Amino acid sequence: MRILQNLFDKNKKWAEGIKAQDPEFFANLSQQQSPDYLWIGCSDSRVPANQIVGLLPGELFVHRNVANVVVHTDLNCLSTIQYAVDVLKVKHIIVCGHYGCGGVKAALLDQRFGLIDNWLRHIQDVRQKHDFQIQRIKDEDKKWDRLCELNVIEQVVNVCETTIVQDAWSRGQDLSIHGWIYSVHDGLLRDLHMCVTKPNEIRTEHQAALKEKQ
């Protein structure tokens, strides 16, 4: 099948519905985007960024990858952050993981899937860093949940330590980095109490977030 007609039909219905509510919506949207938020989330199809927080197109700048990882050599992710911070002037960067993340589970259980194993190595590093805490948890599902949380906390630190964010803070730009997690079981977000607004908060916020569930 060369044309996925069902998706084109759904797109037409969606666009018509938006225009019925606001006839000028697309005309206004086409002029510019001025979001206050950058969302760094997982590629998982069950975690649609805009819908989760009830924002319309144009209100949320989005980067997604497997297991919401922020790597200092990933030019795709760094370019998104740089554009969001330096050009769009977002005020908030949200790193949002989710419970039931397949990438985190693969890292937790040392599962092998091929090329992606190299990407998931970053989460295995998180697991090893916090191995003592994880091993104290007896229930396997709760171990998985906790590694999902720890992964978000560590990725927030990675965002904070990029030259992009450090430079923004050094010039006095208003920018906060948040760590959240989403549950596919109830559709609700949870704050991991990891919010950094300036460089000297990274260590204290990190330590506080790690103690939150101990």
TIBAVEX-436157 format. One line per 10 residues: number of its first residue (from 1); their letters; for each residue z, y, x of N, C-alpha, C. Coordinates in Angstrom, 1 decimal. Layout:
N
NUM = a = Z Y X Z Y X Z Y X ~ ... $
This chain:
214
1 = mrilqnlfdk = 0.0 -1.2 0.8 0.0 0.0 0.0 0.0 1.2 0.9 ~ -1.1 2.0 0.8 -1.2 3.2 1.7 -0.5 4.4 1.2 ~ -0.4 4.5 -0.1 0.3 5.7 -0.7 1.5 5.2 -1.5 ~ 2.6 5.7 -1.2 3.9 5.3 -1.9 4.0 6.2 -3.2 ~ 3.2 5.9 -4.2 3.1 6.8 -5.4 4.4 7.0 -6.1 ~ 5.2 6.0 -6.1 6.5 6.1 -6.7 7.4 7.3 -6.1 ~ 7.3 7.4 -4.8 8.0 8.5 -4.2 7.4 9.9 -4.4 ~ 6.1 9.9 -4.5 5.4 11.2 -4.9 5.8 11.6 -6.3 ~ 5.9 10.6 -7.2 6.3 10.9 -8.6 7.7 11.4 -8.6 ~ 8.6 10.8 -7.9 10.0 11.2 -7.8 10.1 12.7 -7.3 $
11 = nkkwaegika = 9.2 12.9 -6.2 9.2 14.3 -5.6 8.8 15.3 -6.6 ~ 7.8 15.0 -7.4 7.3 15.9 -8.4 8.3 16.2 -9.5 ~ 9.0 15.2 -9.9 10.0 15.3 -10.9 11.2 16.2 -10.4 ~ 11.5 15.9 -9.1 12.6 16.7 -8.5 12.3 18.2 -8.4 ~ 11.1 18.5 -7.9 10.6 19.9 -7.7 10.5 20.6 -9.1 ~ 10.0 19.9 -10.1 10.0 20.5 -11.4 11.4 20.7 -12.0 ~ 12.3 19.8 -11.7 13.7 20.0 -12.2 14.3 21.2 -11.5 ~ 14.1 21.4 -10.2 14.6 22.6 -9.5 14.1 23.9 -10.1 ~ 12.7 23.9 -10.3 12.1 25.1 -10.8 12.5 25.4 -12.2 ~ 12.8 24.4 -13.0 13.3 24.6 -14.3 14.6 25.4 -14.3 $
21 = qdpeffanls = 15.5 25.0 -13.3 16.8 25.7 -13.2 16.7 27.1 -12.6 ~ 15.8 27.2 -11.6 15.6 28.5 -10.9 14.1 28.6 -10.5 ~ 13.4 29.4 -11.3 11.9 29.5 -11.1 11.6 30.1 -9.7 ~ 12.5 30.9 -9.1 12.2 31.5 -7.8 12.8 30.7 -6.6 ~ 13.4 29.5 -6.9 14.1 28.8 -5.9 13.2 28.6 -4.6 ~ 12.0 28.0 -4.8 11.2 27.6 -3.6 10.6 28.9 -3.0 ~ 10.3 29.9 -3.8 9.8 31.1 -3.2 10.8 31.8 -2.3 ~ 12.1 31.8 -2.7 13.1 32.3 -1.9 13.4 31.4 -0.7 ~ 13.4 30.1 -0.9 13.8 29.2 0.1 12.7 29.3 1.3 ~ 11.5 29.5 0.9 10.4 29.5 1.9 10.5 30.7 2.9 $
31 = qqqspdylwi = 11.3 31.8 2.5 11.4 33.0 3.3 12.2 32.7 4.6 ~ 13.3 32.1 4.5 14.1 31.8 5.7 15.2 30.8 5.3 ~ 15.9 30.3 6.4 17.0 29.5 6.2 18.2 30.2 6.9 ~ 19.3 30.2 6.2 20.5 30.9 6.8 21.8 30.1 6.5 ~ 21.8 28.8 7.0 23.0 28.0 6.7 24.2 28.4 7.5 ~ 25.4 28.1 6.9 26.6 28.4 7.7 27.1 27.1 8.4 ~ 26.4 26.0 8.1 26.9 24.7 8.6 25.9 23.9 9.3 ~ 26.3 23.2 10.4 25.5 22.2 11.0 26.2 20.9 10.8 ~ 25.5 19.9 10.2 26.1 18.6 9.9 25.5 17.6 11.0 ~ 26.4 16.9 11.7 26.0 15.9 12.6 26.5 14.6 12.0 $
41 = gcsdsrvpan = 25.6 13.8 11.5 26.1 12.6 10.8 25.3 11.3 11.1 ~ 25.6 10.3 10.4 25.0 9.0 10.7 23.7 8.9 9.9 ~ 22.8 8.0 10.5 21.5 7.8 9.8 21.6 6.9 8.6 ~ 22.7 6.3 8.4 22.9 5.4 7.2 22.4 6.0 5.9 ~ 21.6 5.3 5.2 21.0 5.8 4.0 21.9 6.0 2.9 ~ 23.2 5.5 3.0 24.2 5.7 2.0 25.0 7.0 2.1 ~ 24.6 7.8 3.2 25.4 9.0 3.5 24.5 10.2 3.5 ~ 24.1 10.7 2.3 23.2 11.8 2.2 24.0 13.1 2.3 ~ 23.7 13.9 3.4 24.6 15.0 3.8 24.7 16.1 2.7 ~ 23.5 16.6 2.2 23.6 17.7 1.2 24.3 17.3 0.0 $
51 = qivgllpgel = 24.0 16.1 -0.5 24.6 15.7 -1.8 26.1 15.5 -1.7 ~ 26.6 15.0 -0.6 28.0 14.8 -0.4 28.9 16.0 -0.5 ~ 28.4 17.1 0.0 29.1 18.4 0.0 28.6 19.3 -1.1 ~ 27.6 18.9 -1.9 27.2 19.7 -3.0 26.4 20.9 -2.6 ~ 25.7 20.9 -1.5 24.9 22.0 -1.1 23.4 21.8 -1.3 ~ 22.8 22.9 -1.6 21.3 22.9 -1.9 20.5 23.0 -0.6 ~ 19.2 22.6 -0.6 18.4 22.8 0.6 18.5 24.2 1.1 ~ 18.6 24.3 2.4 18.7 25.6 3.0 20.1 26.0 3.3 ~ 21.1 25.3 2.8 22.5 25.6 3.0 23.2 24.7 4.1 ~ 22.5 23.7 4.5 23.1 22.8 5.5 22.0 22.4 6.5 $
61 = fvhrnvanvv = 22.2 22.7 7.8 21.3 22.2 8.9 21.8 20.8 9.3 ~ 20.9 19.9 9.5 21.3 18.5 9.6 20.7 17.8 10.8 ~ 21.6 17.1 11.6 21.1 16.2 12.6 21.8 14.8 12.3 ~ 21.0 13.8 12.3 21.5 12.4 12.1 21.0 11.4 13.1 ~ 21.9 10.5 13.5 21.5 9.4 14.4 22.4 8.3 14.1 ~ 22.1 7.1 14.7 23.0 5.9 14.4 24.4 6.2 14.9 ~ 25.3 6.1 14.0 26.8 6.2 14.3 27.2 7.6 14.7 ~ 26.4 8.6 14.4 26.8 10.0 14.6 27.4 10.3 16.0 ~ 26.6 9.9 17.0 27.0 10.1 18.4 26.4 11.3 19.0 ~ 27.3 12.0 19.8 26.8 13.2 20.5 26.9 12.9 22.0 $
71 = vhtdlnclst = 25.7 12.8 22.6 25.6 12.4 24.0 25.1 13.6 24.8 ~ 25.7 13.9 25.9 25.3 15.1 26.7 23.9 15.0 27.3 ~ 23.3 13.9 27.3 21.9 13.8 27.8 20.9 13.6 26.6 ~ 21.3 13.7 25.4 20.5 13.6 24.2 19.9 14.9 23.9 ~ 18.7 15.2 24.4 18.0 16.5 24.2 17.7 16.8 22.7 ~ 17.5 15.7 21.9 17.3 15.9 20.5 18.5 16.5 19.8 ~ 19.6 15.9 20.0 20.9 16.4 19.4 21.2 17.8 20.0 ~ 21.1 17.9 21.3 21.5 19.2 22.0 20.6 20.3 21.5 ~ 19.3 20.0 21.3 18.3 21.1 20.8 18.7 21.5 19.4 ~ 19.1 20.6 18.6 19.5 20.9 17.2 20.8 21.8 17.3 $
81 = iqyavdvlkv = 21.8 21.4 18.1 23.0 22.2 18.2 22.6 23.6 18.7 ~ 21.8 23.7 19.7 21.4 25.0 20.3 20.7 25.9 19.3 ~ 19.8 25.3 18.5 19.1 26.1 17.5 20.0 26.6 16.5 ~ 20.9 25.7 16.0 21.9 26.0 15.0 22.8 27.1 15.4 ~ 23.3 27.0 16.7 24.3 28.0 17.1 23.7 29.3 17.6 ~ 22.6 29.2 18.4 22.1 30.4 19.0 21.1 31.2 18.1 ~ 20.4 30.4 17.2 19.4 31.1 16.4 19.9 31.3 15.0 ~ 20.4 30.2 14.4 20.8 30.3 13.0 22.2 30.9 12.8 ~ 23.0 30.9 13.9 24.3 31.4 14.0 25.2 30.7 13.0 ~ 25.2 29.4 12.9 26.1 28.7 12.0 27.5 29.0 12.4 $
91 = khiivcghyg = 28.4 28.9 11.5 29.8 29.2 11.7 30.7 27.9 11.9 ~ 30.1 26.8 11.4 30.8 25.5 11.4 29.9 24.4 11.9 ~ 30.3 23.5 12.7 29.7 22.3 13.1 30.6 21.1 12.6 ~ 30.0 20.3 11.7 30.8 19.2 11.1 30.2 17.9 11.7 ~ 31.1 17.2 12.4 30.8 15.8 12.8 31.3 14.9 11.7 ~ 30.5 14.2 11.0 31.0 13.3 9.9 30.5 11.9 10.1 ~ 31.5 11.0 10.3 31.2 9.6 10.3 31.5 9.0 9.0 ~ 31.4 7.7 8.9 31.7 7.0 7.6 32.3 5.7 7.8 ~ 33.2 5.3 6.9 33.7 3.9 7.0 32.6 3.0 6.6 ~ 32.7 1.8 7.2 31.7 0.8 7.0 30.4 1.0 7.8 $
101 = cggvkaalld = 30.5 1.8 8.9 29.4 2.0 9.8 29.0 0.8 10.6 ~ 27.7 0.4 10.4 27.2 -0.8 11.0 27.2 -0.7 12.6 ~ 26.8 0.5 13.0 26.8 0.8 14.5 28.2 0.6 15.1 ~ 29.2 1.2 14.4 30.5 1.0 15.0 31.0 -0.4 14.9 ~ 30.6 -1.1 13.9 31.0 -2.6 13.8 30.4 -3.4 14.9 ~ 29.1 -3.1 15.2 28.4 -3.8 16.3 29.1 -3.5 17.6 ~ 29.5 -2.3 17.9 30.2 -1.9 19.1 31.6 -2.6 19.2 ~ 32.3 -2.7 18.0 33.6 -3.3 18.0 33.5 -4.8 18.3 ~ 32.5 -5.4 17.8 32.4 -6.9 17.9 31.5 -7.3 19.0 ~ 31.0 -6.4 19.8 30.0 -6.7 20.9 28.8 -7.4 20.4 $
111 = qrfglidnwl = 28.3 -7.1 19.2 27.1 -7.7 18.7 25.9 -7.1 19.5 ~ 24.8 -8.0 19.5 23.6 -7.6 20.3 22.4 -7.5 19.3 ~ 21.7 -6.4 19.3 20.6 -6.2 18.5 19.3 -5.7 19.2 ~ 19.4 -5.5 20.5 18.3 -5.1 21.3 18.4 -3.8 21.9 ~ 17.4 -2.9 21.8 17.4 -1.6 22.4 18.6 -0.8 22.0 ~ 19.0 -0.9 20.7 20.1 0.0 20.2 21.4 -0.3 20.9 ~ 21.5 -1.5 21.6 22.7 -1.8 22.3 23.1 -0.7 23.3 ~ 22.0 -0.2 23.9 22.3 0.9 24.9 22.9 2.1 24.3 ~ 22.4 2.5 23.1 23.0 3.6 22.3 24.4 3.4 21.9 ~ 24.7 2.1 21.4 26.0 1.8 21.0 27.0 1.7 22.1 $
121 = rhiqdvrqkh = 26.5 1.6 23.3 27.4 1.6 24.5 28.4 2.8 24.5 ~ 27.9 3.9 23.9 28.8 5.1 23.9 30.0 4.8 23.0 ~ 29.8 4.1 21.9 30.9 3.7 21.0 31.8 2.7 21.6 ~ 31.2 1.8 22.4 32.0 0.8 23.1 32.9 1.5 24.1 ~ 32.4 2.6 24.7 33.3 3.4 25.6 34.5 4.0 24.8 ~ 34.2 4.4 23.6 35.3 4.9 22.8 36.3 3.8 22.5 ~ 35.8 2.7 22.2 36.6 1.5 21.9 37.5 1.1 23.1 ~ 36.9 1.1 24.3 37.7 0.8 25.5 38.7 1.9 25.8 ~ 38.4 3.1 25.5 39.3 4.2 25.8 40.5 4.1 25.0 ~ 40.4 3.6 23.7 41.5 3.5 22.8 41.8 2.1 22.5 $
131 = dfqiqrikde = 41.5 1.2 23.4 41.7 -0.2 23.1 43.2 -0.6 22.8 ~ 44.1 0.0 23.4 45.5 -0.3 23.1 45.9 0.0 21.6 ~ 45.4 1.1 21.2 45.7 1.5 19.8 44.9 0.6 18.8 ~ 43.7 0.2 19.1 42.9 -0.6 18.2 43.5 -2.0 18.2 ~ 43.9 -2.6 19.3 44.4 -3.9 19.4 45.7 -4.1 18.7 ~ 46.4 -3.0 18.5 47.7 -3.1 17.7 47.5 -3.3 16.2 ~ 46.3 -3.1 15.8 45.9 -3.2 14.4 45.5 -4.7 14.2 ~ 46.2 -5.4 13.3 45.9 -6.8 13.1 44.8 -7.1 12.1 ~ 44.7 -6.3 11.1 43.6 -6.4 10.1 42.3 -6.0 10.6 ~ 41.3 -6.9 10.6 40.0 -6.6 11.2 39.3 -5.4 10.5 $
141 = dkkwdrlcel = 39.3 -5.3 9.2 38.7 -4.2 8.5 39.3 -2.9 8.9 ~ 40.7 -2.9 9.1 41.3 -1.6 9.5 41.0 -1.3 10.9 ~ 40.8 -2.3 11.8 40.3 -2.0 13.1 39.0 -1.2 13.1 ~ 38.1 -1.7 12.2 36.8 -1.1 12.1 36.9 0.3 11.6 ~ 37.8 0.5 10.5 38.0 1.8 10.0 38.5 2.8 11.1 ~ 39.5 2.3 11.9 40.1 3.2 12.9 39.1 3.5 14.0 ~ 38.2 2.6 14.4 37.2 2.9 15.4 36.2 3.9 14.8 ~ 35.9 3.8 13.5 35.0 4.8 12.9 35.7 6.2 13.0 ~ 37.0 6.3 12.8 37.7 7.6 12.9 37.7 8.1 14.4 ~ 38.1 7.2 15.3 38.2 7.5 16.7 36.8 8.0 17.2 $
151 = nvieqvvnvc = 35.8 7.4 16.8 34.5 7.8 17.2 34.2 9.2 16.8 ~ 34.5 9.6 15.6 34.3 11.0 15.2 35.1 11.9 16.0 ~ 36.4 11.6 16.2 37.3 12.5 17.0 36.7 12.7 18.4 ~ 36.2 11.6 19.0 35.6 11.8 20.4 34.3 12.5 20.4 ~ 33.5 12.4 19.3 32.3 13.1 19.3 32.5 14.6 19.0 ~ 33.6 15.0 18.3 34.0 16.4 18.2 34.2 17.0 19.6 ~ 35.0 16.2 20.4 35.2 16.7 21.8 33.9 16.9 22.5 ~ 33.0 15.9 22.4 31.7 16.0 23.1 30.9 17.3 22.6 ~ 31.0 17.6 21.3 30.3 18.8 20.9 31.0 20.0 21.5 ~ 32.3 20.1 21.5 33.0 21.2 22.1 32.7 21.4 23.6 $
161 = ettivqdaws = 32.5 20.3 24.3 32.2 20.4 25.7 30.8 20.7 26.1 ~ 29.9 20.8 25.1 28.5 21.2 25.5 28.5 22.6 26.0 ~ 27.5 22.9 26.9 27.4 24.3 27.4 27.1 25.2 26.2 ~ 26.4 24.7 25.2 26.0 25.5 24.0 27.2 26.1 23.3 ~ 28.2 25.2 23.0 29.4 25.7 22.3 30.3 26.5 23.2 ~ 30.4 26.0 24.5 31.2 26.8 25.4 30.7 28.2 25.6 ~ 29.4 28.3 25.7 28.8 29.7 25.9 29.0 30.5 24.6 ~ 28.9 29.9 23.5 29.1 30.7 22.2 30.5 31.2 22.1 ~ 31.5 30.4 22.5 32.9 30.8 22.5 33.1 31.9 23.5 ~ 32.5 31.8 24.7 32.7 32.7 25.7 32.2 34.1 25.4 $
171 = rgqdlsihgw = 31.2 34.2 24.5 30.7 35.5 24.0 31.3 36.0 22.7 ~ 32.4 35.2 22.3 33.1 35.6 21.1 32.5 35.2 19.8 ~ 31.6 34.3 19.8 31.0 33.9 18.5 31.9 33.1 17.7 ~ 32.0 33.3 16.4 32.8 32.6 15.4 32.2 31.3 15.2 ~ 32.9 30.2 15.7 32.3 28.9 15.6 33.5 27.8 15.6 ~ 33.5 27.0 14.6 34.5 26.0 14.5 33.9 24.6 14.4 ~ 34.5 23.6 15.1 34.0 22.3 15.1 35.0 21.4 14.4 ~ 34.5 20.6 13.4 35.3 19.8 12.5 35.0 18.3 12.6 ~ 36.0 17.5 12.4 35.8 16.1 12.4 36.2 15.5 11.0 ~ 35.2 14.9 10.3 35.4 14.4 9.0 34.9 12.9 8.9 $
181 = iysvhdgllr = 35.4 12.2 7.9 34.9 10.9 7.7 34.6 10.7 6.2 ~ 33.6 9.9 5.8 33.2 9.7 4.4 33.4 8.3 4.1 ~ 33.8 8.0 2.8 34.0 6.7 2.3 32.9 6.4 1.4 ~ 32.1 5.3 1.7 31.0 4.9 0.8 31.6 4.2 -0.4 ~ 32.9 3.9 -0.4 33.6 3.1 -1.5 33.9 4.0 -2.7 ~ 34.3 5.3 -2.3 34.6 6.2 -3.4 33.9 7.6 -3.4 ~ 33.0 7.8 -2.4 32.3 9.0 -2.3 33.0 10.2 -1.9 ~ 34.2 10.0 -1.3 35.1 11.1 -0.9 35.1 11.3 0.6 ~ 35.2 12.6 1.0 35.4 13.0 2.4 36.8 13.0 2.7 ~ 37.2 12.8 4.0 38.5 12.9 4.5 38.5 13.7 5.8 $
191 = dlhmcvtkpn = 39.4 14.6 5.8 39.6 15.4 7.0 40.4 14.7 8.1 ~ 39.9 14.5 9.3 40.6 13.8 10.3 41.5 14.8 11.1 ~ 41.7 16.0 10.6 42.6 16.9 11.3 42.2 17.2 12.7 ~ 40.9 17.3 12.9 40.4 17.6 14.2 39.5 18.8 14.1 ~ 40.0 20.0 14.2 39.3 21.2 14.1 39.5 22.1 15.3 ~ 38.5 22.4 16.0 38.6 23.2 17.2 37.8 24.5 17.1 ~ 38.5 25.7 17.3 37.9 27.0 17.2 37.7 27.7 18.5 ~ 38.3 27.2 19.6 38.2 27.9 20.9 38.5 26.8 22.0 ~ 38.1 27.1 23.2 38.2 26.1 24.3 39.6 25.5 24.5 ~ 40.6 26.4 24.4 42.0 26.0 24.8 42.6 25.1 23.7 $
201 = eirtehqaal = 41.9 24.9 22.6 42.4 24.0 21.5 41.9 22.6 21.6 ~ 41.0 22.3 22.5 40.4 21.0 22.5 41.4 19.9 22.8 ~ 42.2 20.1 23.8 43.2 19.1 24.2 44.3 18.9 23.1 ~ 44.8 20.0 22.6 45.9 19.9 21.7 45.4 19.3 20.3 ~ 44.3 19.7 19.9 43.7 19.2 18.6 43.4 17.7 18.8 ~ 42.8 17.4 19.9 42.5 16.0 20.2 43.7 15.1 20.1 ~ 44.8 15.5 20.8 46.0 14.7 20.8 46.6 14.6 19.5 ~ 46.6 15.7 18.7 47.2 15.7 17.4 46.4 14.8 16.4 ~ 45.1 14.8 16.5 44.2 13.9 15.7 44.5 12.4 16.0 ~ 44.7 12.1 17.3 44.9 10.7 17.7 46.2 10.2 17.2 $
211 = kekq = 47.2 11.1 17.0 48.5 10.7 16.6 48.6 10.6 15.0 ~ 47.6 11.1 14.4 47.7 11.3 12.9 48.0 10.0 12.2 ~ 47.4 8.9 12.7 47.6 7.6 12.0 48.4 6.6 12.8 ~ 49.0 7.0 13.9 49.7 6.1 14.7 51.1 5.8 14.0 $
